[in-house]
Amino acid sequence: MKWTDINDIALALCEAHPDVAPLNVLFTDLRQWIMDLPGFDDDPERCGEKILEAVQMAWLDELD
């Protein structure tokens, strides 16, 4: 997975952290959780606030 795989990341986070409300996760924690996902392989420097916001919103959509 890469930073641009927003929906795949959101699904993986949903599975890895089923009891977590996405809007309650700090971006610093979210970034680390993404980098810790199995299959994630991208440059940490390529991540910015816009990507984290997109992941957070996609994760929220996955819960609905």
CHARMM-style PDB file with segment names, atoms N, HN, CA, C and O in Angstrom:
ATOM      1  N   MET     1       0.837  -1.183   0.000  1.00  0.00      PROA
ATOM      2  CA  MET     1       0.000   0.000   0.000  1.00  0.00      PROA
ATOM      3  C   MET     1       0.876   1.239   0.000  1.00  0.00      PROA
ATOM      4  O   MET     1       1.975   1.257   0.555  1.00  0.00      PROA
ATOM      5  N   LYS     2       0.361   2.254  -0.630  1.00  0.00      PROA
ATOM      6  HN  LYS     2      -0.531   2.240  -1.081  1.00  0.00      PROA
ATOM      7  CA  LYS     2       1.009   3.562  -0.670  1.00  0.00      PROA
ATOM      8  C   LYS     2       0.063   4.582  -0.036  1.00  0.00      PROA
ATOM      9  O   LYS     2      -1.108   4.287   0.202  1.00  0.00      PROA
ATOM     10  N   TRP     3       0.575   5.779   0.233  1.00  0.00      PROA
ATOM     11  HN  TRP     3       1.526   6.019   0.040  1.00  0.00      PROA
ATOM     12  CA  TRP     3      -0.246   6.838   0.830  1.00  0.00      PROA
ATOM     13  C   TRP     3      -1.474   7.145  -0.013  1.00  0.00      PROA
ATOM     14  O   TRP     3      -2.504   7.555   0.521  1.00  0.00      PROA
ATOM     15  N   THR     4      -1.378   6.953  -1.309  1.00  0.00      PROA
ATOM     16  HN  THR     4      -0.541   6.620  -1.743  1.00  0.00      PROA
ATOM     17  CA  THR     4      -2.491   7.276  -2.208  1.00  0.00      PROA
ATOM     18  C   THR     4      -3.584   6.207  -2.216  1.00  0.00      PROA
ATOM     19  O   THR     4      -4.642   6.417  -2.809  1.00  0.00      PROA
ATOM     20  N   ASP     5      -3.349   5.081  -1.575  1.00  0.00      PROA
ATOM     21  HN  ASP     5      -2.489   4.911  -1.092  1.00  0.00      PROA
ATOM     22  CA  ASP     5      -4.346   4.006  -1.504  1.00  0.00      PROA
ATOM     23  C   ASP     5      -5.297   4.251  -0.330  1.00  0.00      PROA
ATOM     24  O   ASP     5      -5.394   3.444   0.595  1.00  0.00      PROA
ATOM     25  N   ILE     6      -5.981   5.366  -0.396  1.00  0.00      PROA
ATOM     26  HN  ILE     6      -5.902   6.021  -1.148  1.00  0.00      PROA
ATOM     27  CA  ILE     6      -6.806   5.854   0.714  1.00  0.00      PROA
ATOM     28  C   ILE     6      -7.834   4.819   1.171  1.00  0.00      PROA
ATOM     29  O   ILE     6      -7.931   4.527   2.363  1.00  0.00      PROA
ATOM     30  N   ASN     7      -8.595   4.266   0.236  1.00  0.00      PROA
ATOM     31  HN  ASN     7      -8.516   4.503  -0.733  1.00  0.00      PROA
ATOM     32  CA  ASN     7      -9.655   3.328   0.614  1.00  0.00      PROA
ATOM     33  C   ASN     7      -9.099   2.030   1.180  1.00  0.00      PROA
ATOM     34  O   ASN     7      -9.665   1.474   2.121  1.00  0.00      PROA
ATOM     35  N   ASP     8      -8.000   1.541   0.621  1.00  0.00      PROA
ATOM     36  HN  ASP     8      -7.540   1.993  -0.144  1.00  0.00      PROA
ATOM     37  CA  ASP     8      -7.375   0.332   1.146  1.00  0.00      PROA
ATOM     38  C   ASP     8      -6.855   0.559   2.564  1.00  0.00      PROA
ATOM     39  O   ASP     8      -6.981  -0.303   3.433  1.00  0.00      PROA
ATOM     40  N   ILE     9      -6.278   1.720   2.775  1.00  0.00      PROA
ATOM     41  HN  ILE     9      -6.175   2.421   2.069  1.00  0.00      PROA
ATOM     42  CA  ILE     9      -5.777   2.072   4.114  1.00  0.00      PROA
ATOM     43  C   ILE     9      -6.934   2.154   5.099  1.00  0.00      PROA
ATOM     44  O   ILE     9      -6.849   1.634   6.212  1.00  0.00      PROA
ATOM     45  N   ALA    10      -8.021   2.811   4.685  1.00  0.00      PROA
ATOM     46  HN  ALA    10      -8.091   3.234   3.781  1.00  0.00      PROA
ATOM     47  CA  ALA    10      -9.183   2.960   5.565  1.00  0.00      PROA
ATOM     48  C   ALA    10      -9.761   1.604   5.951  1.00  0.00      PROA
ATOM     49  O   ALA    10     -10.115   1.385   7.109  1.00  0.00      PROA
ATOM     50  N   LEU    11      -9.856   0.705   4.997  1.00  0.00      PROA
ATOM     51  HN  LEU    11      -9.568   0.883   4.056  1.00  0.00      PROA
ATOM     52  CA  LEU    11     -10.376  -0.630   5.282  1.00  0.00      PROA
ATOM     53  C   LEU    11      -9.452  -1.379   6.242  1.00  0.00      PROA
ATOM     54  O   LEU    11      -9.920  -2.033   7.173  1.00  0.00      PROA
ATOM     55  N   ALA    12      -8.167  -1.286   6.020  1.00  0.00      PROA
ATOM     56  HN  ALA    12      -7.786  -0.755   5.263  1.00  0.00      PROA
ATOM     57  CA  ALA    12      -7.198  -1.950   6.891  1.00  0.00      PROA
ATOM     58  C   ALA    12      -7.253  -1.380   8.305  1.00  0.00      PROA
ATOM     59  O   ALA    12      -7.143  -2.127   9.277  1.00  0.00      PROA
ATOM     60  N   LEU    13      -7.418  -0.082   8.427  1.00  0.00      PROA
ATOM     61  HN  LEU    13      -7.506   0.525   7.638  1.00  0.00      PROA
ATOM     62  CA  LEU    13      -7.517   0.539   9.753  1.00  0.00      PROA
ATOM     63  C   LEU    13      -8.803   0.110  10.457  1.00  0.00      PROA
ATOM     64  O   LEU    13      -8.819  -0.109  11.669  1.00  0.00      PROA
ATOM     65  N   CYS    14      -9.863  -0.003   9.689  1.00  0.00      PROA
ATOM     66  HN  CYS    14      -9.849   0.175   8.705  1.00  0.00      PROA
ATOM     67  CA  CYS    14     -11.150  -0.445  10.237  1.00  0.00      PROA
ATOM     68  C   CYS    14     -11.011  -1.846  10.828  1.00  0.00      PROA
ATOM     69  O   CYS    14     -11.559  -2.138  11.891  1.00  0.00      PROA
ATOM     70  N   GLU    15     -10.278  -2.701  10.131  1.00  0.00      PROA
ATOM     71  HN  GLU    15      -9.833  -2.464   9.268  1.00  0.00      PROA
ATOM     72  CA  GLU    15     -10.061  -4.068  10.606  1.00  0.00      PROA
ATOM     73  C   GLU    15      -9.074  -4.119  11.772  1.00  0.00      PROA
ATOM     74  O   GLU    15      -9.250  -4.908  12.701  1.00  0.00      PROA
ATOM     75  N   ALA    16      -8.045  -3.287  11.725  1.00  0.00      PROA
ATOM     76  HN  ALA    16      -7.902  -2.646  10.970  1.00  0.00      PROA
ATOM     77  CA  ALA    16      -7.015  -3.302  12.760  1.00  0.00      PROA
ATOM     78  C   ALA    16      -7.457  -2.633  14.064  1.00  0.00      PROA
ATOM     79  O   ALA    16      -6.993  -2.993  15.146  1.00  0.00      PROA
ATOM     80  N   HSD    17      -8.354  -1.662  13.946  1.00  0.00      PROA
ATOM     81  HN  HSD    17      -8.731  -1.370  13.067  1.00  0.00      PROA
ATOM     82  CA  HSD    17      -8.791  -0.898  15.125  1.00  0.00      PROA
ATOM     83  C   HSD    17     -10.318  -0.788  15.129  1.00  0.00      PROA
ATOM     84  O   HSD    17     -10.860   0.305  14.963  1.00  0.00      PROA
ATOM     85  N   PRO    18     -11.010  -1.908  15.315  1.00  0.00      PROA
ATOM     86  CA  PRO    18     -12.478  -1.913  15.180  1.00  0.00      PROA
ATOM     87  C   PRO    18     -13.227  -1.087  16.224  1.00  0.00      PROA
ATOM     88  O   PRO    18     -14.361  -0.676  15.980  1.00  0.00      PROA
ATOM     89  N   ASP    19     -12.629  -0.845  17.352  1.00  0.00      PROA
ATOM     90  HN  ASP    19     -11.707  -1.180  17.550  1.00  0.00      PROA
ATOM     91  CA  ASP    19     -13.328  -0.126  18.428  1.00  0.00      PROA
ATOM     92  C   ASP    19     -12.915   1.337  18.542  1.00  0.00      PROA
ATOM     93  O   ASP    19     -13.203   1.992  19.544  1.00  0.00      PROA
ATOM     94  N   VAL    20     -12.244   1.847  17.518  1.00  0.00      PROA
ATOM     95  HN  VAL    20     -12.010   1.315  16.704  1.00  0.00      PROA
ATOM     96  CA  VAL    20     -11.746   3.220  17.559  1.00  0.00      PROA
ATOM     97  C   VAL    20     -12.612   4.119  16.683  1.00  0.00      PROA
ATOM     98  O   VAL    20     -12.956   3.761  15.557  1.00  0.00      PROA
ATOM     99  N   ALA    21     -12.957   5.280  17.210  1.00  0.00      PROA
ATOM    100  HN  ALA    21     -12.678   5.571  18.125  1.00  0.00      PROA
ATOM    101  CA  ALA    21     -13.674   6.292  16.428  1.00  0.00      PROA
ATOM    102  C   ALA    21     -12.635   7.112  15.664  1.00  0.00      PROA
ATOM    103  O   ALA    21     -11.798   7.771  16.280  1.00  0.00      PROA
ATOM    104  N   PRO    22     -12.677   7.078  14.337  1.00  0.00      PROA
ATOM    105  CA  PRO    22     -11.645   7.740  13.526  1.00  0.00      PROA
ATOM    106  C   PRO    22     -11.435   9.217  13.856  1.00  0.00      PROA
ATOM    107  O   PRO    22     -10.311   9.714  13.794  1.00  0.00      PROA
ATOM    108  N   LEU    23     -12.505   9.911  14.204  1.00  0.00      PROA
ATOM    109  HN  LEU    23     -13.418   9.508  14.254  1.00  0.00      PROA
ATOM    110  CA  LEU    23     -12.372  11.345  14.469  1.00  0.00      PROA
ATOM    111  C   LEU    23     -11.673  11.635  15.799  1.00  0.00      PROA
ATOM    112  O   LEU    23     -11.296  12.775  16.068  1.00  0.00      PROA
ATOM    113  N   ASN    24     -11.503  10.604  16.626  1.00  0.00      PROA
ATOM    114  HN  ASN    24     -11.809   9.678  16.407  1.00  0.00      PROA
ATOM    115  CA  ASN    24     -10.828  10.785  17.911  1.00  0.00      PROA
ATOM    116  C   ASN    24      -9.336  10.471  17.847  1.00  0.00      PROA
ATOM    117  O   ASN    24      -8.639  10.579  18.856  1.00  0.00      PROA
ATOM    118  N   VAL    25      -8.842  10.085  16.673  1.00  0.00      PROA
ATOM    119  HN  VAL    25      -9.409   9.998  15.854  1.00  0.00      PROA
ATOM    120  CA  VAL    25      -7.439   9.700  16.534  1.00  0.00      PROA
ATOM    121  C   VAL    25      -6.609  10.918  16.141  1.00  0.00      PROA
ATOM    122  O   VAL    25      -6.930  11.612  15.176  1.00  0.00      PROA
ATOM    123  N   LEU    26      -5.559  11.167  16.881  1.00  0.00      PROA
ATOM    124  HN  LEU    26      -5.298  10.603  17.665  1.00  0.00      PROA
ATOM    125  CA  LEU    26      -4.638  12.246  16.534  1.00  0.00      PROA
ATOM    126  C   LEU    26      -3.916  11.909  15.242  1.00  0.00      PROA
ATOM    127  O   LEU    26      -3.618  10.742  14.985  1.00  0.00      PROA
ATOM    128  N   PHE    27      -3.633  12.912  14.427  1.00  0.00      PROA
ATOM    129  HN  PHE    27      -3.875  13.860  14.636  1.00  0.00      PROA
ATOM    130  CA  PHE    27      -2.954  12.676  13.155  1.00  0.00      PROA
ATOM    131  C   PHE    27      -1.586  12.022  13.347  1.00  0.00      PROA
ATOM    132  O   PHE    27      -1.156  11.227  12.512  1.00  0.00      PROA
ATOM    133  N   THR    28      -0.909  12.351  14.433  1.00  0.00      PROA
ATOM    134  HN  THR    28      -1.259  12.997  15.112  1.00  0.00      PROA
ATOM    135  CA  THR    28       0.391  11.716  14.680  1.00  0.00      PROA
ATOM    136  C   THR    28       0.226  10.215  14.895  1.00  0.00      PROA
ATOM    137  O   THR    28       1.029   9.416  14.414  1.00  0.00      PROA
ATOM    138  N   ASP    29      -0.821   9.843  15.622  1.00  0.00      PROA
ATOM    139  HN  ASP    29      -1.473  10.492  16.013  1.00  0.00      PROA
ATOM    140  CA  ASP    29      -1.106   8.423  15.845  1.00  0.00      PROA
ATOM    141  C   ASP    29      -1.581   7.759  14.561  1.00  0.00      PROA
ATOM    142  O   ASP    29      -1.156   6.649  14.240  1.00  0.00      PROA
ATOM    143  N   LEU    30      -2.458   8.431  13.827  1.00  0.00      PROA
ATOM    144  HN  LEU    30      -2.803   9.333  14.088  1.00  0.00      PROA
ATOM    145  CA  LEU    30      -2.983   7.890  12.583  1.00  0.00      PROA
ATOM    146  C   LEU    30      -1.857   7.601  11.598  1.00  0.00      PROA
ATOM    147  O   LEU    30      -1.833   6.547  10.961  1.00  0.00      PROA
ATOM    148  N   ARG    31      -0.946   8.523  11.479  1.00  0.00      PROA
ATOM    149  HN  ARG    31      -0.966   9.379  11.996  1.00  0.00      PROA
ATOM    150  CA  ARG    31       0.202   8.353  10.572  1.00  0.00      PROA
ATOM    151  C   ARG    31       1.003   7.119  10.957  1.00  0.00      PROA
ATOM    152  O   ARG    31       1.396   6.338  10.091  1.00  0.00      PROA
ATOM    153  N   GLN    32       1.246   6.939  12.250  1.00  0.00      PROA
ATOM    154  HN  GLN    32       0.927   7.574  12.953  1.00  0.00      PROA
ATOM    155  CA  GLN    32       2.010   5.778  12.708  1.00  0.00      PROA
ATOM    156  C   GLN    32       1.238   4.490  12.490  1.00  0.00      PROA
ATOM    157  O   GLN    32       1.814   3.487  12.069  1.00  0.00      PROA
ATOM    158  N   TRP    33      -0.062   4.503  12.771  1.00  0.00      PROA
ATOM    159  HN  TRP    33      -0.530   5.318  13.113  1.00  0.00      PROA
ATOM    160  CA  TRP    33      -0.875   3.311  12.569  1.00  0.00      PROA
ATOM    161  C   TRP    33      -0.843   2.889  11.105  1.00  0.00      PROA
ATOM    162  O   TRP    33      -0.762   1.699  10.800  1.00  0.00      PROA
ATOM    163  N   ILE    34      -0.906   3.860  10.204  1.00  0.00      PROA
ATOM    164  HN  ILE    34      -0.972   4.826  10.452  1.00  0.00      PROA
ATOM    165  CA  ILE    34      -0.859   3.546   8.777  1.00  0.00      PROA
ATOM    166  C   ILE    34       0.483   2.920   8.425  1.00  0.00      PROA
ATOM    167  O   ILE    34       0.536   1.906   7.729  1.00  0.00      PROA
ATOM    168  N   MET    35       1.562   3.520   8.904  1.00  0.00      PROA
ATOM    169  HN  MET    35       1.519   4.343   9.470  1.00  0.00      PROA
ATOM    170  CA  MET    35       2.890   2.995   8.585  1.00  0.00      PROA
ATOM    171  C   MET    35       3.106   1.600   9.189  1.00  0.00      PROA
ATOM    172  O   MET    35       3.934   0.834   8.696  1.00  0.00      PROA
ATOM    173  N   ASP    36       2.368   1.272  10.250  1.00  0.00      PROA
ATOM    174  HN  ASP    36       1.695   1.895  10.651  1.00  0.00      PROA
ATOM    175  CA  ASP    36       2.483  -0.033  10.892  1.00  0.00      PROA
ATOM    176  C   ASP    36       1.618  -1.113  10.243  1.00  0.00      PROA
ATOM    177  O   ASP    36       1.727  -2.288  10.594  1.00  0.00      PROA
ATOM    178  N   LEU    37       0.763  -0.722   9.302  1.00  0.00      PROA
ATOM    179  HN  LEU    37       0.675   0.232   9.017  1.00  0.00      PROA
ATOM    180  CA  LEU    37      -0.113  -1.701   8.653  1.00  0.00      PROA
ATOM    181  C   LEU    37       0.693  -2.706   7.837  1.00  0.00      PROA
ATOM    182  O   LEU    37       1.659  -2.337   7.168  1.00  0.00      PROA
ATOM    183  N   PRO    38       0.296  -3.976   7.891  1.00  0.00      PROA
ATOM    184  CA  PRO    38       0.965  -4.970   7.043  1.00  0.00      PROA
ATOM    185  C   PRO    38       0.751  -4.607   5.571  1.00  0.00      PROA
ATOM    186  O   PRO    38      -0.365  -4.286   5.160  1.00  0.00      PROA
ATOM    187  N   GLY    39       1.783  -4.657   4.816  1.00  0.00      PROA
ATOM    188  HN  GLY    39       2.689  -4.917   5.150  1.00  0.00      PROA
ATOM    189  CA  GLY    39       1.672  -4.344   3.391  1.00  0.00      PROA
ATOM    190  C   GLY    39       1.874  -2.883   3.048  1.00  0.00      PROA
ATOM    191  O   GLY    39       1.937  -2.522   1.872  1.00  0.00      PROA
ATOM    192  N   PHE    40       1.978  -2.031   4.071  1.00  0.00      PROA
ATOM    193  HN  PHE    40       1.927  -2.323   5.025  1.00  0.00      PROA
ATOM    194  CA  PHE    40       2.231  -0.614   3.781  1.00  0.00      PROA
ATOM    195  C   PHE    40       3.709  -0.415   3.512  1.00  0.00      PROA
ATOM    196  O   PHE    40       4.561  -0.820   4.303  1.00  0.00      PROA
ATOM    197  N   ASP    41       4.001   0.214   2.387  1.00  0.00      PROA
ATOM    198  HN  ASP    41       3.309   0.543   1.745  1.00  0.00      PROA
ATOM    199  CA  ASP    41       5.392   0.423   2.001  1.00  0.00      PROA
ATOM    200  C   ASP    41       5.500   1.707   1.183  1.00  0.00      PROA
ATOM    201  O   ASP    41       5.434   1.683  -0.046  1.00  0.00      PROA
ATOM    202  N   ASP    42       5.666   2.818   1.879  1.00  0.00      PROA
ATOM    203  HN  ASP    42       5.720   2.837   2.878  1.00  0.00      PROA
ATOM    204  CA  ASP    42       5.815   4.098   1.199  1.00  0.00      PROA
ATOM    205  C   ASP    42       6.687   5.002   2.062  1.00  0.00      PROA
ATOM    206  O   ASP    42       6.896   4.751   3.249  1.00  0.00      PROA
ATOM    207  N   ASP    43       7.178   6.038   1.445  1.00  0.00      PROA
ATOM    208  HN  ASP    43       7.008   6.243   0.481  1.00  0.00      PROA
ATOM    209  CA  ASP    43       8.056   6.999   2.110  1.00  0.00      PROA
ATOM    210  C   ASP    43       7.256   7.817   3.124  1.00  0.00      PROA
ATOM    211  O   ASP    43       6.286   8.472   2.743  1.00  0.00      PROA
ATOM    212  N   PRO    44       7.635   7.797   4.409  1.00  0.00      PROA
ATOM    213  CA  PRO    44       6.922   8.579   5.419  1.00  0.00      PROA
ATOM    214  C   PRO    44       6.866  10.072   5.092  1.00  0.00      PROA
ATOM    215  O   PRO    44       5.935  10.763   5.507  1.00  0.00      PROA
ATOM    216  N   GLU    45       7.837  10.562   4.367  1.00  0.00      PROA
ATOM    217  HN  GLU    45       8.593  10.001   4.030  1.00  0.00      PROA
ATOM    218  CA  GLU    45       7.882  11.990   4.028  1.00  0.00      PROA
ATOM    219  C   GLU    45       6.820  12.384   3.006  1.00  0.00      PROA
ATOM    220  O   GLU    45       6.565  13.572   2.813  1.00  0.00      PROA
ATOM    221  N   ARG    46       6.207  11.420   2.357  1.00  0.00      PROA
ATOM    222  HN  ARG    46       6.415  10.454   2.514  1.00  0.00      PROA
ATOM    223  CA  ARG    46       5.182  11.716   1.345  1.00  0.00      PROA
ATOM    224  C   ARG    46       3.811  11.946   1.969  1.00  0.00      PROA
ATOM    225  O   ARG    46       2.857  12.278   1.265  1.00  0.00      PROA
ATOM    226  N   CYS    47       3.705  11.774   3.269  1.00  0.00      PROA
ATOM    227  HN  CYS    47       4.480  11.504   3.842  1.00  0.00      PROA
ATOM    228  CA  CYS    47       2.430  11.935   3.963  1.00  0.00      PROA
ATOM    229  C   CYS    47       2.261  13.372   4.444  1.00  0.00      PROA
ATOM    230  O   CYS    47       3.176  13.967   5.014  1.00  0.00      PROA
ATOM    231  N   GLY    48       1.075  13.911   4.203  1.00  0.00      PROA
ATOM    232  HN  GLY    48       0.332  13.427   3.741  1.00  0.00      PROA
ATOM    233  CA  GLY    48       0.752  15.246   4.682  1.00  0.00      PROA
ATOM    234  C   GLY    48      -0.627  15.263   5.317  1.00  0.00      PROA
ATOM    235  O   GLY    48      -1.318  14.245   5.360  1.00  0.00      PROA
ATOM    236  N   GLU    49      -1.013  16.411   5.803  1.00  0.00      PROA
ATOM    237  HN  GLU    49      -0.452  17.238   5.768  1.00  0.00      PROA
ATOM    238  CA  GLU    49      -2.296  16.557   6.485  1.00  0.00      PROA
ATOM    239  C   GLU    49      -3.472  16.207   5.581  1.00  0.00      PROA
ATOM    240  O   GLU    49      -4.446  15.610   6.040  1.00  0.00      PROA
ATOM    241  N   LYS    50      -3.396  16.569   4.304  1.00  0.00      PROA
ATOM    242  HN  LYS    50      -2.605  17.054   3.931  1.00  0.00      PROA
ATOM    243  CA  LYS    50      -4.501  16.272   3.379  1.00  0.00      PROA
ATOM    244  C   LYS    50      -4.713  14.769   3.226  1.00  0.00      PROA
ATOM    245  O   LYS    50      -5.851  14.302   3.170  1.00  0.00      PROA
ATOM    246  N   ILE    51      -3.632  14.022   3.158  1.00  0.00      PROA
ATOM    247  HN  ILE    51      -2.708  14.402   3.203  1.00  0.00      PROA
ATOM    248  CA  ILE    51      -3.750  12.563   3.052  1.00  0.00      PROA
ATOM    249  C   ILE    51      -4.368  11.992   4.321  1.00  0.00      PROA
ATOM    250  O   ILE    51      -5.256  11.143   4.251  1.00  0.00      PROA
ATOM    251  N   LEU    52      -3.909  12.450   5.475  1.00  0.00      PROA
ATOM    252  HN  LEU    52      -3.187  13.140   5.533  1.00  0.00      PROA
ATOM    253  CA  LEU    52      -4.451  11.951   6.730  1.00  0.00      PROA
ATOM    254  C   LEU    52      -5.929  12.294   6.880  1.00  0.00      PROA
ATOM    255  O   LEU    52      -6.703  11.482   7.387  1.00  0.00      PROA
ATOM    256  N   GLU    53      -6.325  13.479   6.449  1.00  0.00      PROA
ATOM    257  HN  GLU    53      -5.696  14.138   6.037  1.00  0.00      PROA
ATOM    258  CA  GLU    53      -7.741  13.853   6.482  1.00  0.00      PROA
ATOM    259  C   GLU    53      -8.557  12.948   5.570  1.00  0.00      PROA
ATOM    260  O   GLU    53      -9.647  12.512   5.940  1.00  0.00      PROA
ATOM    261  N   ALA    54      -8.039  12.664   4.386  1.00  0.00      PROA
ATOM    262  HN  ALA    54      -7.154  13.018   4.085  1.00  0.00      PROA
ATOM    263  CA  ALA    54      -8.741  11.797   3.435  1.00  0.00      PROA
ATOM    264  C   ALA    54      -8.885  10.385   3.999  1.00  0.00      PROA
ATOM    265  O   ALA    54      -9.940   9.766   3.863  1.00  0.00      PROA
ATOM    266  N   VAL    55      -7.836   9.879   4.626  1.00  0.00      PROA
ATOM    267  HN  VAL    55      -6.979  10.382   4.737  1.00  0.00      PROA
ATOM    268  CA  VAL    55      -7.897   8.550   5.238  1.00  0.00      PROA
ATOM    269  C   VAL    55      -8.922   8.543   6.360  1.00  0.00      PROA
ATOM    270  O   VAL    55      -9.719   7.613   6.478  1.00  0.00      PROA
ATOM    271  N   GLN    56      -8.898   9.573   7.173  1.00  0.00      PROA
ATOM    272  HN  GLN    56      -8.250  10.329   7.077  1.00  0.00      PROA
ATOM    273  CA  GLN    56      -9.836   9.667   8.295  1.00  0.00      PROA
ATOM    274  C   GLN    56     -11.287   9.658   7.795  1.00  0.00      PROA
ATOM    275  O   GLN    56     -12.132   8.969   8.368  1.00  0.00      PROA
ATOM    276  N   MET    57     -11.577  10.408   6.746  1.00  0.00      PROA
ATOM    277  HN  MET    57     -10.891  10.968   6.281  1.00  0.00      PROA
ATOM    278  CA  MET    57     -12.937  10.466   6.194  1.00  0.00      PROA
ATOM    279  C   MET    57     -13.324   9.136   5.548  1.00  0.00      PROA
ATOM    280  O   MET    57     -14.463   8.690   5.690  1.00  0.00      PROA
ATOM    281  N   ALA    58     -12.396   8.503   4.845  1.00  0.00      PROA
ATOM    282  HN  ALA    58     -11.471   8.865   4.729  1.00  0.00      PROA
ATOM    283  CA  ALA    58     -12.679   7.211   4.229  1.00  0.00      PROA
ATOM    284  C   ALA    58     -12.918   6.141   5.306  1.00  0.00      PROA
ATOM    285  O   ALA    58     -13.790   5.286   5.157  1.00  0.00      PROA
ATOM    286  N   TRP    59     -12.140   6.199   6.378  1.00  0.00      PROA
ATOM    287  HN  TRP    59     -11.431   6.894   6.499  1.00  0.00      PROA
ATOM    288  CA  TRP    59     -12.312   5.273   7.494  1.00  0.00      PROA
ATOM    289  C   TRP    59     -13.695   5.474   8.111  1.00  0.00      PROA
ATOM    290  O   TRP    59     -14.384   4.503   8.422  1.00  0.00      PROA
ATOM    291  N   LEU    60     -14.092   6.705   8.284  1.00  0.00      PROA
ATOM    292  HN  LEU    60     -13.532   7.495   8.032  1.00  0.00      PROA
ATOM    293  CA  LEU    60     -15.416   7.014   8.821  1.00  0.00      PROA
ATOM    294  C   LEU    60     -16.500   6.455   7.908  1.00  0.00      PROA
ATOM    295  O   LEU    60     -17.485   5.897   8.391  1.00  0.00      PROA
ATOM    296  N   ASP    61     -16.331   6.595   6.605  1.00  0.00      PROA
ATOM    297  HN  ASP    61     -15.530   7.048   6.213  1.00  0.00      PROA
ATOM    298  CA  ASP    61     -17.295   6.045   5.639  1.00  0.00      PROA
ATOM    299  C   ASP    61     -17.382   4.531   5.720  1.00  0.00      PROA
ATOM    300  O   ASP    61     -18.461   3.960   5.559  1.00  0.00      PROA
ATOM    301  N   GLU    62     -16.252   3.877   5.970  1.00  0.00      PROA
ATOM    302  HN  GLU    62     -15.375   4.341   6.101  1.00  0.00      PROA
ATOM    303  CA  GLU    62     -16.229   2.414   6.092  1.00  0.00      PROA
ATOM    304  C   GLU    62     -17.077   1.940   7.274  1.00  0.00      PROA
ATOM    305  O   GLU    62     -17.624   0.838   7.241  1.00  0.00      PROA
ATOM    306  N   LEU    63     -17.185   2.750   8.297  1.00  0.00      PROA
ATOM    307  HN  LEU    63     -16.740   3.646   8.324  1.00  0.00      PROA
ATOM    308  CA  LEU    63     -17.949   2.378   9.482  1.00  0.00      PROA
ATOM    309  C   LEU    63     -19.441   2.479   9.250  1.00  0.00      PROA
ATOM    310  O   LEU    63     -20.221   1.845   9.961  1.00  0.00      PROA
ATOM    311  N   ASP    64     -19.850   3.255   8.277  1.00  0.00      PROA
ATOM    312  HN  ASP    64     -19.216   3.770   7.699  1.00  0.00      PROA
ATOM    313  CA  ASP    64     -21.288   3.463   8.005  1.00  0.00      PROA
ATOM    314  C   ASP    64     -21.904   2.366   7.206  1.00  0.00      PROA
ATOM    315  OT1 ASP    64     -23.098   2.414   6.908  1.00  0.00      PROA
TER     316      ASP     64
END
